[in-house]
């Protein structure tokens, strides 16, 4: 789930995690691909970022986490905005 913020270079991204395995998840990363979108809808760039997975996640547990995903202000001139379209998770 994505939500706009007061800054055109940021948005709040909420993810739900469910550990369906038999052991706790103790570490991992979440990778975001944030696209810089122009006034006419042109996708100008994708900026990658990573954050730690909200661990531990017990077996059978669910966890929800929200991150403010931002890119450098110089990447998002007036009239442009960001959209975090790509998300991947690496469980360890």
Secondary structure, 3 states (H helix, E strand, C coil): CEEECCCCCEEEEEEEEECCCCCCECCEEEEEEEEEECCCCCEEEEEEEEEECCCCECCCCEEEEEEEEECCHHHCCCCCEEEEEEEEEEEC
